[in-house]
Every structure is written in structure tokens, then in C-alpha cells.
Amino acid sequence: MSALTGILATEVRKIEETAAMSREIQKQRLTHHLMPPTGWLNDPNGLCYFKGRYHVFFQYAPFDAEGGLKFWGHYSSEDLVSWRYEGVPLYPDSNYDCHGVYSGSAIVEDEKLHLFFTGNIKMDGDYDYINNGRQASTLHVESEDGVHFSAKEVAVDYRNYPEDYTQHVRDPKVWKDGADYFMALGGRKKNDQGAVLIYKSEDLKNWDYDKEITTEEPFGYMWECPDLFEIDGEQALSISPQGLEREEYRFQNIYQSGYFLLKEDKINVKEFQEWDMGFDFYAPQTFEDAKGRRILIGWMGLPDVEEEYTNPTAKDEGWQHCLTIPREITLHDGRLYQYPVEEMEALRGRCCEIDETQKNIEVWKPFELDLKLDSRKCRISVGDDLMFEADGREACLRLSEKAGAGRKQRKAVIPSGRLKELRMLVDTTAVEIYLNHGEVVSSTRYYPGKTTQVVKLEADKIQGHIYELKEMTGIK
């Protein structure tokens, strides 16, 4: 450990210990969403299953709930509901990442866990930090136990990216195909067109540029957090594009996250599907676990939204943001569905059965609502803070002024034509809504004023259950 690493480690440990002493009075901390011990959390990184444990790394700014110098934090679990905080594995302590350890991914090979990530450098001076003034190299470390990592090596130097790209190239996602390894990097071209760069390697050490994946016409100026994977014989490319024009039913957030199903690397802009239609979702990453499931976790937040809405926990309790619950990805009729992994059902506690005769139900908080419906129209209200409506193909999520903290309304179209199933997982300050077993998903932070709520159900034919949700263990 270098002297700088030791200093940073000591300071992080101090601030985490100070935050731990005030946990009992932090009423807005979450119960079944991974969150930072203190400070700021954003992108999920390095998602993998390694030597009997799930590993979830995350971009982490422990010193300031509004962001700042980025590290990586780390949780691990045997079952996706009982977690252990593993501390900080990556510090901004080298000549290649002293201004931030940015996002990346993991690959397990030869009994070792390999992490690839972006090291960020911003030079002092009068720069635009797009075409000049920034260095973003792809770095690599490895581990035999998933907790302690080797010294950093440069996998792709910032000077070796194609000449028609700006200095915004980042977020490596690495996978193996046959005997070769591949890396996808998100990029911004000099003509302000988003794209993905593909690199190839035989040994995880030496990487050569292979090809580019992009659209004929620009689809946003930057593609962040690329993820290329196969599911049921289909190739999917997940990206987080920046610079799309907002529409009534699409692209309602400042930045989006979604996917294309690829046909021989051909992309049709009209076929882009958003992962999540809520207020708070960005930078998702997927991985395959030992059961062969494709699992997705996203950042339940967004960058650059300060003028639109806020997260009161940053000011009130000194922390901000969380990750979504793990979601299993499946392919149905040319569309990717997302649904909570089955392990989440272990958190179910007390249960109340629902039928058409029950319209107002007092609920525990946090809770889960699981419904089957046979009605063109339905309305579900959680106190005066949250209302969800569906009418035929249209769905709408609305929040009260106080609970939304600037968030007001998000719309979605139900491709299959109507709502038949709904599952809602409500945490202290977060909610995830799954329509038709994950055909459409909406995730949002919200800040209700009451710890108990009354759920009001309005629909012709409805049945299901409300469950009390127990806390995940180990969430700092």
C-alpha cells in the first residue's frame, strides 16, 4: 500500500465510522436497496459471481453527498439478500486515476477476479475537457479472493483510442467469446455522435481495437456504460445515451438507459427500448450468475438533475442514491423483461390477502404489493404521496409535491395493450414498479412524510397480496 493509499484509506474509515454513529437517527435510510455507508453512490460496477459470492462494486464518493472524488465501494453476498460491506477496494491513488476511479466491469477467469475500469485525469488549465484536457485510460487489477487486489496496470492507454473520438471514452465492459476476450467502451465522437468501441485480446493484458458499433445518424452525443451480452440466442447492446430530445412517452429524463437487439451489428434507432420509465434509473450493468441467469442492477439516480429535483437525504442525513434491487432479464417476443430475482421473496413477512371487496388497506412500510387485475382501468394510491394509474395502453406515475422533491409525473406505454399484473416494492425512500411481470418497469426515489400508509385500490377485478418487507442484512 502506497503512502497516498494509506492516507485515503484512513480518511475514508474515519468518515464511515462517524456516519455509523448517527445511523439510529437517519430515518430515510433504505432497507432492501444497497446504498453508500455515507456520501454519494452512483454506477454499479464489477457485477459478478465469484467463488460462491455475488460481488457488487459501486462508484463511491464518501467525502461529499453531492459527489466529488470517486472511489469504488464493495458489497458481497451469498444469496442477494444478506450482504457484507467489504470496504473500498480501489482508490484514486495512481498517475492514471488520481482524479477519480470511474466505472468498469468484472470478468472471472482461471480462478481470478479481474476488474477493468476507467482512470480519470483532468488537467489544470483552460480546456473544454471534451477534446482536450482530459485523460481517460482503461486500467486493470486482479484478485484471488475478490477483496484484495493487485497493483493497477494500463490495459488501454488514452492515447491509443481512435483519432475520430473525443477524450470521452470510458466504462469498459469485458467478456469472453470462444478463446478471445472482448471489451466494449462507451464513447463520444468528434462529430458529437455516441458510439461503442470494441477491443479484442487473447490474454486480458494486450488489447487491440477491433471495430465500432453506432447508428447511421447520431443518436445522442455520448454513449455511456455499454454492455453487450447474449440472451436466448439474441445479441443485446445496452447503453446510456446522452443528448436525446425529450418526448411525451419516451426519453423523459435528462439522460436515458436502454438497449438494442442487434442484427449483425446493425442498429435501428426506432428499435431502442428504455430499461426503466421512472425518474431515477441510469447506468445499468448485467452479469450471468452460476444459475445461468442474466441479472441487471442499475443506479437509482441520475447525473446533472439538480435543477429538476433533489434527494433530501443528501442534506438531511449526509448520503445520496442507491442501487436497484437485482433483476432477472428474460426475452419475450423481441423485448427484454426485468423482474426481481426470486431471492427477494425471502424478505416477505406478514401478509394481507386482497380481493375486490378491499379498497383501503393500511400497510406496513416498507411493503410489497403483488396484484393480478382484469380491468381496463386501475388506480393505486399510496397515501397522498404516490399514485399509479393505468388506462388501456397508457400508464402514469405521479408523486405529490413534498414526496417527489421536484419529481412530478412519468408516463409509459404498455406494449401488450393492457395491465394484467403489477408488483410494487416500496422502501422507505424508494419504489420500484413492475408491470406485466416486467414488461414495463418504473423506479423512483420518493420521500413520504408518514411511516404508515393507506393503500387505496380502484379497479373492477383485482386480487393479490400485500407483504411486509423485512430488512436486508449488512446494508451499511
Solvent accessible surface area in square Angstrom, and as a share of the most:
residue,aa,sasa,rsa
1,M,183,0.82
2,S,62,0.40
3,A,85,0.66
4,L,82,0.41
5,T,16,0.09
6,G,22,0.21
7,I,107,0.54
8,L,22,0.11
9,A,12,0.09
10,T,48,0.28
11,E,77,0.34
12,V,4,0.02
13,R,127,0.46
14,K,113,0.48
15,I,53,0.27
16,E,29,0.13
17,E,100,0.45
18,T,84,0.49
19,A,13,0.10
20,A,48,0.38
21,M,156,0.70
22,S,38,0.24
23,R,54,0.20
24,E,156,0.70
25,I,132,0.67
26,Q,20,0.09
27,K,156,0.66
28,Q,35,0.16
29,R,28,0.10
30,L,11,0.06
31,T,13,0.07
32,H,0,0.00
33,H,1,0.00
34,L,10,0.05
35,M,1,0.00
36,P,0,0.00
37,P,2,0.01
38,T,14,0.08
39,G,2,0.02
40,W,29,0.10
41,L,0,0.00
42,N,14,0.07
43,D,14,0.07
44,P,2,0.01
45,N,1,0.00
46,G,0,0.00
47,L,5,0.02
48,C,8,0.05
49,Y,66,0.25
50,F,5,0.02
51,K,117,0.50
52,G,37,0.36
53,R,43,0.16
54,Y,9,0.03
55,H,6,0.03
56,V,1,0.01
57,F,0,0.00
58,F,0,0.00
59,Q,9,0.04
60,Y,0,0.00
61,A,1,0.01
62,P,1,0.01
63,F,87,0.36
64,D,69,0.36
65,A,12,0.10
66,E,115,0.52
67,G,7,0.06
68,G,50,0.48
69,L,68,0.34
70,K,28,0.12
71,F,0,0.00
72,W,0,0.00
73,G,0,0.00
74,H,1,0.01
75,Y,0,0.00
76,S,0,0.00
77,S,0,0.00
78,E,119,0.53
79,D,54,0.28
80,L,1,0.01
81,V,16,0.09
82,S,50,0.32
83,W,13,0.05
84,R,120,0.44
85,Y,34,0.13
86,E,39,0.17
87,G,18,0.18
88,V,22,0.13
89,P,25,0.16
90,L,5,0.02
91,Y,27,0.10
92,P,3,0.02
93,D,36,0.19
94,S,32,0.21
95,N,137,0.70
96,Y,74,0.28
97,D,0,0.00
98,C,51,0.31
99,H,80,0.36
100,G,0,0.00
101,V,0,0.00
102,Y,54,0.21
103,S,5,0.03
104,G,2,0.02
105,S,0,0.00
106,A,10,0.08
107,I,18,0.09
108,V,60,0.34
109,E,30,0.13
110,D,124,0.64
111,E,125,0.56
112,K,64,0.27
113,L,0,0.00
114,H,14,0.06
115,L,0,0.00
116,F,0,0.00
117,F,0,0.00
118,T,2,0.01
119,G,0,0.00
120,N,2,0.01
121,I,17,0.09
122,K,77,0.33
123,M,67,0.30
124,D,140,0.73
125,G,53,0.51
126,D,150,0.78
127,Y,83,0.32
128,D,73,0.38
129,Y,53,0.20
130,I,49,0.25
131,N,75,0.38
132,N,63,0.32
133,G,1,0.01
134,R,28,0.10
135,Q,41,0.18
136,A,6,0.05
137,S,2,0.02
138,T,1,0.00
139,L,2,0.01
140,H,5,0.02
141,V,2,0.01
142,E,36,0.16
143,S,4,0.03
144,E,116,0.52
145,D,72,0.37
146,G,0,0.00
147,V,45,0.26
148,H,134,0.60
149,F,41,0.17
150,S,53,0.34
151,A,85,0.66
152,K,53,0.22
153,E,81,0.37
154,V,55,0.32
155,A,14,0.11
156,V,6,0.04
157,D,18,0.09
158,Y,56,0.21
159,R,163,0.59
160,N,101,0.52
161,Y,25,0.10
162,P,30,0.19
163,E,160,0.72
164,D,70,0.36
165,Y,10,0.04
166,T,6,0.03
167,Q,54,0.24
168,H,23,0.10
169,V,1,0.00
170,R,33,0.12
171,D,10,0.05
172,P,1,0.01
173,K,19,0.08
174,V,3,0.02
175,W,55,0.19
176,K,90,0.38
177,D,92,0.48
178,G,65,0.62
179,A,85,0.66
180,D,36,0.18
181,Y,17,0.06
182,F,35,0.15
183,M,0,0.00
184,A,0,0.00
185,L,0,0.00
186,G,0,0.00
187,G,0,0.00
188,R,37,0.14
189,K,26,0.11
190,K,122,0.52
191,N,95,0.49
192,D,69,0.36
193,Q,14,0.06
194,G,0,0.00
195,A,0,0.00
196,V,0,0.00
197,L,0,0.00
198,I,2,0.01
199,Y,5,0.02
200,K,78,0.33
201,S,4,0.03
202,E,144,0.64
203,D,68,0.35
204,L,6,0.03
205,K,85,0.36
206,N,104,0.53
207,W,24,0.08
208,D,103,0.53
209,Y,96,0.37
210,D,64,0.33
211,K,79,0.34
212,E,59,0.26
213,I,3,0.01
214,T,35,0.20
215,T,5,0.03
216,E,170,0.76
217,E,127,0.57
218,P,74,0.47
219,F,12,0.05
220,G,10,0.09
221,Y,67,0.25
222,M,3,0.01
223,W,0,0.00
224,E,20,0.09
225,C,15,0.09
226,P,4,0.03
227,D,1,0.01
228,L,22,0.11
229,F,10,0.04
230,E,100,0.45
231,I,15,0.08
232,D,112,0.58
233,G,64,0.61
234,E,49,0.22
235,Q,73,0.33
236,A,0,0.00
237,L,0,0.00
238,S,2,0.01
239,I,1,0.00
240,S,0,0.00
241,P,0,0.00
242,Q,18,0.08
243,G,43,0.41
244,L,24,0.12
245,E,147,0.66
246,R,111,0.41
247,E,80,0.36
248,E,104,0.47
249,Y,65,0.25
250,R,89,0.32
251,F,8,0.03
252,Q,22,0.10
253,N,15,0.08
254,I,46,0.23
255,Y,23,0.09
256,Q,4,0.02
257,S,5,0.03
258,G,0,0.00
259,Y,5,0.02
260,F,2,0.01
261,L,25,0.13
262,L,11,0.05
263,K,121,0.51
264,E,164,0.74
265,D,57,0.30
266,K,145,0.62
267,I,27,0.13
268,N,73,0.38
269,V,53,0.30
270,K,175,0.74
271,E,91,0.41
272,F,7,0.03
273,Q,57,0.25
274,E,26,0.12
275,W,4,0.02
276,D,9,0.04
277,M,26,0.11
278,G,0,0.00
279,F,3,0.01
280,D,1,0.00
281,F,6,0.03
282,Y,4,0.01
283,A,2,0.01
284,P,4,0.02
285,Q,18,0.08
286,T,1,0.01
287,F,14,0.06
288,E,106,0.47
289,D,8,0.04
290,A,79,0.61
291,K,127,0.54
292,G,50,0.48
293,R,23,0.09
294,R,38,0.14
295,I,0,0.00
296,L,0,0.00
297,I,2,0.01
298,G,0,0.00
299,W,4,0.02
300,M,0,0.00
301,G,0,0.00
302,L,4,0.02
303,P,31,0.19
304,D,82,0.42
305,V,13,0.07
306,E,123,0.55
307,E,179,0.80
308,E,63,0.28
309,Y,10,0.04
310,T,77,0.45
311,N,11,0.06
312,P,38,0.24
313,T,0,0.00
314,A,15,0.12
315,K,187,0.79
316,D,93,0.48
317,E,28,0.13
318,G,31,0.30
319,W,1,0.00
320,Q,13,0.06
321,H,4,0.02
322,C,0,0.00
323,L,1,0.00
324,T,4,0.02
325,I,2,0.01
326,P,5,0.03
327,R,0,0.00
328,E,53,0.24
329,I,5,0.02
330,T,52,0.30
331,L,34,0.17
332,H,80,0.36
333,D,156,0.81
334,G,51,0.49
335,R,44,0.16
336,L,5,0.02
337,Y,37,0.14
338,Q,6,0.03
339,Y,39,0.15
340,P,6,0.03
341,V,0,0.00
342,E,112,0.50
343,E,29,0.13
344,M,1,0.01
345,E,81,0.37
346,A,66,0.51
347,L,11,0.05
348,R,54,0.20
349,G,30,0.29
350,R,134,0.49
351,C,68,0.41
352,C,35,0.21
353,E,124,0.55
354,I,2,0.01
355,D,62,0.32
356,E,80,0.36
357,T,118,0.69
358,Q,59,0.26
359,K,80,0.34
360,N,97,0.50
361,I,14,0.07
362,E,125,0.56
363,V,4,0.03
364,W,67,0.24
365,K,39,0.16
366,P,16,0.10
367,F,0,0.00
368,E,1,0.00
369,L,0,0.00
370,D,43,0.22
371,L,1,0.01
372,K,114,0.48
373,L,14,0.07
374,D,79,0.41
375,S,9,0.06
376,R,156,0.57
377,K,126,0.53
378,C,9,0.06
379,R,98,0.36
380,I,1,0.01
381,S,17,0.11
382,V,0,0.00
383,G,26,0.25
384,D,134,0.69
385,D,21,0.11
386,L,2,0.01
387,M,49,0.22
388,F,5,0.02
389,E,35,0.16
390,A,4,0.03
391,D,61,0.31
392,G,1,0.01
393,R,126,0.46
394,E,67,0.30
395,A,4,0.03
396,C,6,0.04
397,L,4,0.02
398,R,85,0.31
399,L,16,0.08
400,S,31,0.20
401,E,162,0.72
402,K,157,0.67
403,A,1,0.00
404,G,0,0.00
405,A,20,0.15
406,G,36,0.34
407,R,2,0.01
408,K,150,0.64
409,Q,66,0.29
410,R,34,0.12
411,K,37,0.16
412,A,4,0.03
413,V,56,0.32
414,I,0,0.00
415,P,52,0.33
416,S,73,0.47
417,G,22,0.21
418,R,84,0.31
419,L,5,0.02
420,K,114,0.48
421,E,53,0.24
422,L,2,0.01
423,R,7,0.03
424,M,0,0.00
425,L,1,0.00
426,V,0,0.00
427,D,0,0.00
428,T,28,0.16
429,T,4,0.02
430,A,0,0.00
431,V,0,0.00
432,E,0,0.00
433,I,1,0.00
434,Y,1,0.00
435,L,6,0.03
436,N,17,0.09
437,H,94,0.42
438,G,1,0.01
439,E,8,0.03
440,V,5,0.03
441,V,2,0.01
442,S,14,0.09
443,S,0,0.00
444,T,0,0.00
445,R,0,0.00
446,Y,0,0.00
447,Y,13,0.05
448,P,23,0.15
449,G,57,0.55
450,K,138,0.58
451,T,112,0.65
452,T,79,0.46
453,Q,7,0.03
454,V,68,0.39
455,V,0,0.00
456,K,87,0.37
457,L,1,0.00
458,E,68,0.30
459,A,13,0.10
460,D,114,0.59
461,K,120,0.51
462,I,4,0.02
463,Q,104,0.46
464,G,12,0.12
465,H,64,0.28
466,I,1,0.00
467,Y,31,0.12
468,E,44,0.20
469,L,5,0.03
470,K,103,0.44
471,E,120,0.54
472,M,10,0.05
473,T,83,0.48
474,G,37,0.35
475,I,32,0.16
476,K,87,0.37
